Amino acid sequence: MIGAEPPTALLESDLSSRDAGAFVHVGSARVPAIRYCLTESDSESRPRGLDAVETIHAIGFDGSSWHHSQGRKIGNGQSGTHPADDLATRLADEGVSGTVLTPATIPHDAALFLEQAGFELASSDVLSRARRSKSNDERVRIERAQKAGADGTRRAATVLAETDVDDEALVFDGKPLTNDRLRTAVDGAIVAAGALSDGLTRITSTTDGAALRAGEPIVIELSPRGLEGYHGGLTRTFVVESDGGGHRRAHVALTRAFRSVRSKLTDATHSVTAVEADLEAEIRAFGFGDADDIETRVTGVGLEPREAPTAADADVGPETVVRIEAAVRVDDERSVRLADLLVPGEPARWLESPSRSLDPAAYDRFSVA
C-alpha cells in the first residue's frame, strides 16, 4: 500500500534513534495492541478469539527478531514464571541490554520484572504510530469484515423490503417487526458471512420495543469483526414507503458529502479536522443552517472499531483506512445517518459499500462506486 511503512521498520528506527536494545509489550490477547504484536511476530499463530483462560503474552522485538513468551498470570500465592520474567531472561541471554522501549500502558508487574532483569524502561508510542498505517494484509482483513457487514446490511434491506404495512406498523412473516427482530436477522447474516457482530449492531428508530413504522428513518449501524480480529464499519438509513420530506433532503446532502470526501482524499492527504469540515460544509450547502444538528466523524478502523487516526490534527492519507460518518437530525427524534470505510489513494475507494438508498428495495440493484 502506498505510504505504509512496515511495523518492523518503524520499530527498528525507534530503537536506533533512542539507542534502545528492544521493544517490549505485555498483556492478554484482549488488548488490541497485543493482538497486533502477535500478528506481526507470527501471522500464522495470531489469536482467532479471546482466551477462555486468561493468557498473558510477553512480546519483544530486538531490532531483527521477535521473541514471544506466554503463560497464565502469576500471583496470589501461585508459583511459576511470569511471561515477562521469562522474556526478560531470553532477551538478556540474546545479549540485549540497556534501555527497553515499552508502551506507557504496559502492566506494572511486567515493568518490574523487566527492571529486575537490569533493563531501564522508556515509554514509546511507536506501536500507536505503526497501527495507524495499514498494510496490504491488514486492508484485506478489514475488507473481509466489511463484506460481512455488507451482507448484514443487505439482509436488513431484504427484510424491510418484504414487510407489509398495517396501520403504519411494519409486519414481517406475520409478526410485528421490532428493533430486536431486525437486529437478530442482521447478526445472523454477519455470522453466516464468517464474522462476528461483537454486540455492536445497533438499530435506531423512534419506536421502543414496538413495531418499526413506515415513513420513518430506521438506522442500521454495524461494526462486524472478522475472525482475524479486524473490524468493518457500515451505517445505513432506510425508510419504508418514504414520502420524501426532510429525511429525503438530508439523505441527498449526506450522499453528496460522501462523494466530495472521496474526491478530497484522492491522491491527497488532509487532517481529520479538514475532512470532517468538508463533510459538514457539503451538507450545509443543501440549506441546513447553523441551528440544524449535523454530526461528522472521521476515525481509523482496524483491531478496534475506531482507532487512530483520531486526533484532530492527525493525517488521513493513502496509508490509512478511515471510517467516514455523518448524520443530520431531521427533527427531535429522527436522524438520517451514513457510514462507510474509505481507502484514500489514487483514486480513493470505498471498501465493499452497498447502495446508500433510503429505499430498501434498491439494494439488489446497485452498489456505491
C-alpha positions, 0 to 999 in steps of 0.5 A: 500500500502506498505510504505504509511503512512496515511495523518492523521498520518503524520499530527498528528506527525507534530503537536506533534513534533512542539507542534502545536494545528492544521493544517490549509489550505485555498483556492478554490477547484482549488488548488490541495492541497485543493482538497486533504484536502477535500478528506481526511476530507470527501471522500464522499463530495470531489469536482467532478469539479471546482466551477462555483462560486468561493468557498473558503474552510477553512480546519483544522485538530486538531490532531483527527478531521477535521473541514471544513468551506466554503463560497464565498470570502469576500471583496470589500465592501461585508459583511459576514464571511470569511471561515477562520474567521469562522474556526478560531472561531470553532477551538478556541471554540474546545479549540485549541490554540497556534501555527497553522501549515499552508502551506507557500502558504496559502492566506494572508487574511486567515493568518490574520484572523487566527492571529486575532483569537490569533493563531501564524502561522508556515509554514509546508510542511507536506501536500507536504510530505503526497501527495507524498505517495499514498494510496490504494484509491488514486492508484485506482483513478489514475488507473481509469484515466489511463484506460481512457487514455488507451482507448484514446490511443487505439482509436488513434491506431484504427484510424491510423490503418484504414487510407489509404495512398495517396501520403504519406498523411494519409486519414481517412473516406475520409478526410485528417487526421490532428493533430486536427482530431486525437486529437478530436477522442482521447478526445472523447474516454477519455470522453466516458471512464468517464474522462476528457482530461483537454486540455492536449492531445497533438499530435506531428508530423512534419506536421502543420495543414496538413495531418499526413504522413506515415513513420513518428513518430506521438506522442500521449501524454495524461494526462486524469483526472478522475472525482475524480480529479486524473490524468493518464499519457500515451505517445505513438509513432506510425508510419504508414507503418514504414520502420524501420530506426532510429525511429525503433532503438530508439523505441527498446532502449526506450522499453528496458529502460522501462523494466530495470526501472521496474526491478530497482524499484522492491522491491527497492527504488532509487532517481529520479536522479538514475532512470532517469540515468538508463533510459538514460544509457539503451538507450545509450547502443543501440549506441546513443552517447553523441551528440544524444538528449535523454530526461528522466523524472521521476515525481509523478502523482496524483491531478496534472499531475506531482507532487512530487516526483520531486526533484532530490534527492527525493525517488521513492519507493513502496509508490509512483506512478511515471510517467516514460518518455523518448524520443530520437530525431531521427533527427531535427524534429522527436522524438520517445517518451514513457510514462507510470505510474509505481507502484514500489513494489514487483514486480513493475507494470505498471498501465493499459499500452497498447502495446508500438508498433510503429505499430498501428495495434498491439494494439488489440493484446497485452498489456505491462506486 
